[in-house]
Amino acid sequence: MSAPLPTDLEIANAATLRPLSDVAADLGVGPDHLEPYGRDVAKIDLAVLDEPAPGQTAKYVVVTAVTPTPLGEGKTTTSVGLAQALQRLDKRAVVALRQPSMGPTFGIKGGAAGGGYSQVVPMERLNLHLTGDFHAVTSAHNLLAAMIDNHLHHGNALGIDVRNITWRRVLDVNDRALRNIVIGLGARQDGLARETGFDITAASEIMVLLTLATSLRDLRARLGRIVIGYTTEGKGVTAEDLHAAGAMTAILEDAIKPNLLQTLEGGPAIIHCGPFGNIATGTSSVTADLIAMRGSDYAITEAGFGADMGAERFFDVKCRVSGLKPDVAVIVATVRALKTHSGRHAVKAGKPLPAGLLEERPKDVEAGLPNLRKHIEIVRRFGVQPVVAINAFPDDHESEHAVIRRYCNSLGVRSAVTRHVAEGGAGALELAQVVVEAAHEPTSFEFLYPLDLPLEQKIEAVATQIYGADGIDVSPAAARALKDYERLGYGGLPVVIAKTHLSISSDPSLRGAPRGWRMPVREVRAAVGAGYVYAICGDMRTMPGLPTSPNAERIDITDDGRVTGLS
């Protein structure tokens, strides 16, 4: 048996980093458009997008996955490993990823810089603060919240219905005690008492509209369109109505600029934004992708969770804004995920994997293949070439990989076994080769629905054509909201379905590719600034809690300033 890998942090700390100016030059970004944040991180000025591109338009690759277990299946590591492998094939490759939230970093899941020998460095900078973008989003969000309550305190000239304020506060820490709170207690001068709550910063509408904004002017306009609640007559009240959007934009002036770091093998890595995957797009920013496309042969980005959620939103929301058309969708599959979708095993976060999951059981993998098939069908529905990356774990068995590869062959889909965590780019060379092949085949990209379709029909299209539901059941409250949104002029927006990521369906207990079910739509909300309407199907926690033994207990710093315990 091979020796265990060093920890991610040990690997990252042992890395020799290239000068960031050299990394930027590989991306076609000169010193005039680079704003250093210390030695190993820099902001990229959006003015670079006004410069002539240094080469031909890149091939656009999105990395998605099968329906994941609670542990995740390795989309970020695969994205980084693929970029490193393409560079080993003498291709100019750039990876554009979301910035990690500190909630999971200090909670149970840990950081999101990749893993092993396929990660973005410096690891501790990436997972802790980075350039302060999350703090800027937090401040801009909470400034608007403060201005709402200040408006109420000083007479409520806009006639805001205090019982119909949808704008909460945010914090980039997992803290369940803040989910539901009462503010304004005390003397009259302490404000109006009312119920509200906190979400995690990644769930802020400002985070996702920052992700979708294409310029400072576009950001300012989107912030102004944020609807914070409604008057007693049912009219939406915006951030512009409260005269808050200008100051919010000023807070976000630097945050709109993507961050440049590097992979362990010295290739460019653009890190920007981190919207919540359950209720928002779950992608990195449009500007990050546009910069990656102009400076590479292959621009690789990631979409949150499985193809039913992240990839669908990537195609239907992000690509509408960017105007970019993807060439390839890499679907990350693991033996453990497909065994879980057999219904014979259960994976729980914070618990050891069940012994049966680690045994050689190719029949269990075979029983979980309908989930993989469904995700392949989803990608093909959008006219994009699918490639399956089998992310190999040390406890896998070759017979189990062979089951997945034979199945992919039977569907006419390219596949590759990857060992990029243990081997870096060298472990993803086969994947890089099949991605290159697939990227040069013709595509026929199309959106799932036209924007002039009524909102309810858009929701139904996602439920039936992507998730495989027989239909949708809209609650009376949701039906009224949809009618109001059409009346208020929001009917031309795309839709996002806020649901569990642990099943293609809206029921987290349903494994594989469920059939014979209907999707309940219990609530509908409008993220007008971000530019979509989202339907809530299930119980969505927008403020996570800490586990019994959070990662924060193991993180420390040495006397010479070196972070320890980060995972």
N, C-alpha and C positions, 0 to 999 in steps of 0.2 A: 504494500500500500504506500502511495506517495505521501511525503511529509505534508502536514497541514500548511496552508498558506499563512503568511503573516497577516495581521489585521489590516483592514483598509487604511487605518491611520498610519500604521507602521510603513506600509507600502508608499503612501503619499509622502510621508516625511523623508523617506530615503530617495525620493525622486530628485533629479537634477533638472531644474526648469530652464527653458530657453528664455533669452531676453524677450520681453513681451513685444518690443518693437519689431523683432524678427517674425514673431507669430502673426502680428498685424500685417506685416508686409506680405506674408503668404495669403492673407485674405484680401489683399489689394487695398488695405487701409494705411494711408501714410500718417506721419507724425502730426500733421495739421489737424487730423480728425480723431486723434487719440488723446484722451484725458486721463492721465494716470491716477490711480488710487493706490498709493504704495508702489512696491516693486513689481507685483505679480498680478495685478488686476487693473483694468482700465475701462472707462466709458468710451463708447463710439459715438461721435457726433453724427446726428441724422443727416447733416449736410453732405455726408459721403454718398448718400443716395442720389444727389444731384450731379455727381461726377460720372463721367463715362465709365461703363463697366470694363474691367481689365481683360475680359475674355467672353466666350460665348455663354449664353444662359445655361445654368446648371440643370442637371436632372434633379427632380424634387422627390425625396423619399420620406415617407412618414412611417414611423415605427409604432405599431399597435400590438394587440395581444389577444389570446383567448380569454375567456372569462377567468379572472385571476382568483387564486386563493387569498386569504387575508394577508399572506406574507408577500404578495407581489411575485411576478414571474420574471422580472429582469429586463424591462423595456429600456431603462436608462443605461444599464451596463451594455446591452446589445447595441444601442445607438452609438455609444462611445466605441465599443469594440469594432463595429462596422466602419466607423470613420477611420479608426486606426488601420484597419485592414485595407481599406481603399487607398490610404496613403502609402501602404507597403506595395500596392500595385501601381504606384506612381500616378495616382489620381489626386487632384486637388479636392479634398473633402473637408467639409465643415459640419460640426454638429451644433444644433441650436436646441437648448433645453430650458425647462422651467427652473426657476430658483426655488430651492427647498424652503418650506415653512419651518420656523423654529418650533412650532407645536409638535409635529412628529419627531423632530430631532431630539427634543427633551422628553418625548412621550414613549411610545412603544416601538414605532417603526424605524426610528433612527433617521439619519441623513439621507440625502438623495443626490449624491455626487457620482453615482455609479458604484463599482465595487471591484475589489481585487486589482488586477492589472488593466482594467478598463474603467477608469474613473477620471474625473475632472479635478485639477489641482490649481491652487492650494485648497485642500479639502476643508480645513477648519475655517478658512475665509468664506468659502462657498456656503457652508452650513450655518455659520454664525454671522449675521448682519450683512455680509458682503459689502455693498456700497450704500446700504441704508434704504434701498428702494421700498422694502416692506414697511419700514418705519414712516416713510413719506406717505405711503398709501394709508397707513393707520392714522396719521396726523390729518390728512386731507379729509378722510372719512369722518373722523371725530370732530373736526372743525364744523362740518355741515351739521352734525348732530347737535353741537353746542348752539349753532345759529338757529336751529329749529326751536330749541327750548328757550332761547333768548327772545325769539319772536313771540312765542306764547306768553312769556313773562311780561312783555311790554305791550300787551293788548290784542295780539293775534289779528292784525289788520287784514290778513289774507283769508281769515275765516277757516283755518285748518281744523278739521274734525279730530279732536284729540284721541278719539277711539279708533281712528283710521290712519295712524302714522305708521308707515312701513319701514322707515329708516332707523336701524338700531346702531349700536356702537360696536367697535371691533378691537381686537387685541391679538397679537401673534404668539399667544401662549394657550395651551390646553387648560381650560379652567371651567369645569362644569358648574361651579357655584355661581357663575355669571350668566348662565343661559337665560334666566328670567329674574329680573330685578325690579325694584321700585325706586324711582329717582324723585328728587324734589322734596324730600322729607325735611322737616324743620320749620323755620320761620318763613313768612311769606316771601321775603327777599331771597330765599334759597331756591326759588323756582316753583313751577307747577308740579304737583305730585302726580305721577302717572307710571304705568307699567311699561317696561321696555326690556332690553336684554343686550347681551354681547354675542357676536359671532367671531370666529377666528378670521384674521385679516385676509386669508386666502379666499374667504367667502364673500368679501366685499365686492359690490358692483364696481367700485373704482378699480379693483385689481383687474377685472375682466375687461373693462373699457380701456384701461391702459394697455392691455394686451392687444386690443383691436385697433387702437388709434394709430393712424399713419403719419401724423405730424402734430406739432404743438397746437396748430390751429384746430385740427380735428379733435384733439384731446379737449381743448377748451369748449368746443361745441358739444361734445358728448357729456362733459361734466354739467353743462348748463341744462341738458335735457333730462338729467336724473329726476325721477319722480319720487318724492319723499313721503307722500301721503295724498290725501284727498280732502277737499272742502266738504261741508255738509251737503252741498248740492251735487257732489260727485265729480267735481272738476279736479284734475291732477294738479298738484303743487310741485313746482320744480326748484332745483337749486338756483336757477336763474331768477326765479321769482323772489328768492331769499337773498339775492345779490351775493351769493357765496362762491359761484363758479370761478371768478377771477382769482380770488385768493387761493382756492384749491389748486388751480393750474400753476400758480407760482410755487406752491409747495412741491409740485410734481415735475418742475422744470428739468431737473436732472434725472429723475426716475424714468422718464420716457426714453432715455438713451440706453441701449443695450450694453451689457457688460461683457468684456472680453477676458477669457481665461484660456487655459490650454489643457489638452489631454495629457495623460502620463507619457505619451510618446511624442509630445510637442506639437500636436496639431491644434488649429484654432477651435475654440469652444465658446459659443455665444450663449450667455445665460441671461434670461430676462423674463420677469413676471412669473406668477404662480397661481393662477385661478383655480379654485376648488373644482375637482373633477366630477363630483356628484351633482352639483347644481349649476355649473358653468362650463366653459369650453375645455378646461383641463389641458391647455396648450401653452407653449411659449408665445412670444409676441409676433405679430405680423412684421414689425420692423426688423426683428432679429432674422426672420426668414428672408426678408427682402435683401438684407445685407449679405446673408449667407449665399443667396442665389447669384448675386452679382460678382462674388469673389471666389467661386469654386466650380469644379466640374460636377460635384455631387453635394447637395445640401440635404442634410439628414435632420429631421425633427421628430418629436415624440408627441403622441396624443394619449391622454390619460385613460387608464383602465383598458377594457376590451374594445374591440371594433364596434360593438353595439353602442357604446357611449362615446369614447374619445374620438374614434375615427369618423363616426357619423357627424359629430359636431365640427370636427376639423374640416370635413368636406362641405357641410351645409352652412356653417357659420363663418369659420375663419377664411376658407377659400373664396367665399363671396366677397369678403372685404379686401383680401390681398390681390385677387385676380389671378393667383397662381394655380396651376393645374398639376396635381401630383402624378408622377410617372409610375411609382412603385409603392406598395404598402407591405412592409415587413410585419408578419404576424408572429409574435413570440409565443411559442408553445413550450410547456415543460411536461415531463413525465408525471410529476406530482399533481399538476393541475388536471391533466386528463384522467388520472386515476381518481381524483376527487370527483370529477364529473361522471364517473361510473356509478356514483351513489354508494360505493362500498367503503369509502374512507372519509374522514372529516379532518380538516386542518383548522386549528384555532390559534390565533395570534397569542404569543407568550407561552404557548404549551409545546412540549416536544412533539415531533411528528409521530404518528402512530406507527408501531412496528410493521404492520402489514403494508403500509405505504412504501416502505423501504425494501421489501422483498421483491424478488424477480417475478412479476405478474403481468406478462404482456397481454393477457386477456382483459385485465382491468383497464389497461391503456386503450385497448380496442373498444371497450364499452364506453369510454369517454370521448371517442372520436366524433360523434355528432356535434359536440360543441365546437370543435375545430372546423368541421364542415360549415357550420352556420356562419362563423366569422369569415371564412373564405367567400361564402355567398354574399355577405354584406359588402365586402370590398369589391367584388365583381359587380355588384348592383350599381356601383358608382362608376363603372368603366375603368377601374384601376387594376394594374397587374399585381396579384398577390404573390408573395414569397414567404415560405414558412421557415422561421429560425428556431431550431430545436435547442433551447438553452440547456446544456448538459450540466447536471449536478454530479458530485463525486459518488453519490449513492445510486445513480442510474445504472441500468444494465443495457448492453448493446442490443439485446433482443427487443427491448422496449422502444429504443430509438428506431429500430428496423420496422416496427409496426407503423410508426408515424410516417416514415419515409415511403413505405409501400402505399399507404393510404393517399399521401400527397401525389404520388405518381399516378394512381388510379384516377385522380381528379384533374390531372394535367397541370399540377402546380409544382413549381420548383421548391426544393427544400435543402437545408444544410444543417448539420450538427455543429454547434458552436461551443468553443471552450475558451472564450475570450476573458472570462474572469481569472482563470488560472494562467492563461498564456498571452493575454493582451491581443494586439492586432493579429498576431500569428494564428491565434485560435479562431479567427473569424474570416480567414482567407477564402474558404469555400463559399461562405455567405456573400462575401464581397463579389466574388466572381459571378454568382447567379443573380445578384442584384444588378450588376453591370449588364448581363444578358437581358434581364427583364426590362431594364430601363430603356433599352433601345428597340423595344417592340412597340407597335402603335397602341395608343390608348384612345378611349372614347369617353372621357370624363363628362359626367352630367350630375346635376343636383337631384336630390330625391323628389323635390316638389317645387313648383313655381311660387314666387312670393305673393302673387295675387290670389292664391288659394285661401279660403277662410281659415282662421287659426285652428278651429276644432278639426278641420280636415287635415291640416298639417300634422297635428298631434296624432291623429289616427293613422296617417301614412307612416310615421316613424314606428308606431306601435305594431302595425300589421306587417309592413314590408321589411322592417329591420329586426324587430324583436320576435316576430312570429305570433303575435296575439291574434285572437279571433275578432277583436274589436276593443272599444274603450267604453267605460261606464263613467260618465261625467256627473259629479255631484251637483246638486242645485246651486250651491255657492260658486262652484267653478264655472257652471254654465252662465250665471249672472255676470261673473267677472269677464268671461270671454265676450259676452255681448257688450259690456261696458268698454272693453279694450277696442273692439271694432268701432264703437261709436266715437271713442277718443282719438281715433286715427292710428292705432297701433297694429291694425290688422295686416299690414304689409310687412311685418317683421318675421324673421325666421323663428323657429321654436327650439327649445331645449327641454328634455325630459329629465327631471330630477328624480332619480331612482337608485336602487341598490346597484353596486358594481359587482356583487357576488353571484348574480344570475343574469342571463339575458332577459329574463322576465322581470317584473316588478316585485317578485317574491323571492327573498334571498335564500329560501329553503329549496327552491327548484333548481336542480342541476341539469347539466347537459344542454339539450336544445328543446325546452318545454313546448308542448302543444296543448291545445284545448283549454286555453286560459284567456281571460279578458283583463285588460289593464284598467285599474281604477284611477281616475283623475280626481283627487279630493280637493285640490286647490290650484289656482293659477295666479301667477304674479308677473308683473311687467318689469323688466330691466331695460327701461327705455334709453338710458344713457349708453349702456352697452350695446343695445340694438337687438334685443330678442325678448320673447315672452317665454316663461318657463312653467311647465306643468309639474306639480308635485305629486308623485305617485309612491306613497309609502312614507315612513317616518325618517326624515332626513335630519341628522344632527349637524348643525353648522357651527357648533362649538364643542369640540371633542373634550373628553376628560382624560386625566392621567391614570395609568394602570397602577396596580399594587406596588410594583417596583419600577418606576420610570427611569429612563436612560439618564435623566438629570442627576440621579444619585451617584452615577459612575463617572461623570464628567468633572474634571478638575484642571488645574493649571499649575505648572511647576514654577519655582522661583525665577527661572530665566524666561518665563513667558511661553512655555510650550504647552499646548492643550493636550490633555490625556483623556482617554475613555470615550472619545467620540466614535460613533459607529454609524 
